[in-house]
């Protein structure tokens, strides 16, 4: 019984393939993590699990920015 499989990312044959928890494809040890093989299902699963988080920006033009707060103290 041959357990060797081809890595779905790089195509190298591996004796001990790892199955991705998200896409279920086989990968070599170098590409076993979803981030390493650019898993197509990772983004959609994370979005469904944690929701789309957006950056909330305070666009008040009268509020001093970060650098103005820090360096405004040093004005002469």
C-alpha positions in Angstrom: 0.0 0.0 0.0 1.6 3.3 -1.2 0.8 6.3 1.0 2.8 8.7 -1.1 0.9 11.6 -2.5 1.7 14.7 -4.6 1.5 18.0 -2.8 -1.4 20.0 -4.2 0.7 23.2 -4.0 4.2 22.4 -5.2 3.7 19.0 -6.8 6.5 17.3 -4.9 5.8 13.7 -3.8 5.7 13.3 -0.1 5.8 10.1 2.1 3.6 11.6 4.8 1.0 14.0 3.3 -0.9 16.4 5.5 -4.6 17.0 4.8 -5.7 20.6 5.1 -8.6 21.1 7.5 -10.2 23.6 5.2 -9.8 22.4 1.6 -9.0 18.7 2.4 -6.2 18.6 -0.2 -2.9 16.8 0.5 0.2 18.8 1.1 3.9 18.3 1.9 5.3 19.4 5.3 6.4 22.7 3.9 2.9 23.6 2.6 0.7 21.9 5.3 -0.5 25.2 6.9 -3.4 27.0 5.1 -1.4 30.2 5.0 1.5 28.4 3.3 -0.5 27.0 0.4 -2.8 30.0 0.1 -5.8 28.0 0.9 -8.8 29.3 -1.1 -11.3 28.3 1.7 -9.4 29.9 4.5 -10.7 33.5 3.9 -14.3 32.5 3.5 -14.3 30.2 6.6 -12.6 32.9 8.7 -15.2 35.5 7.5 -18.1 33.2 8.3 -16.6 32.3 11.7 -15.4 35.8 12.9 -17.3 38.2 10.6 -15.9 40.9 8.5 -14.2 43.4 10.7 -13.7 46.8 9.3 -11.5 49.5 10.6 -13.4 52.4 12.2 -11.7 55.7 11.5 -12.4 58.9 13.3 -12.5 61.5 10.5 -12.9 64.5 12.7 -10.8 67.2 11.0 -10.5 69.2 14.3 -9.0 66.3 16.2 -5.2 66.3 16.2 -3.5 63.3 14.7 -1.1 61.0 16.4 2.1 62.8 15.4 0.6 66.2 16.2 -0.2 65.0 19.7 3.3 63.8 20.2 5.4 66.5 18.4 3.0 69.4 19.1 4.5 69.5 22.6 7.9 70.4 21.2 6.8 73.5 19.2 8.5 76.7 20.4 
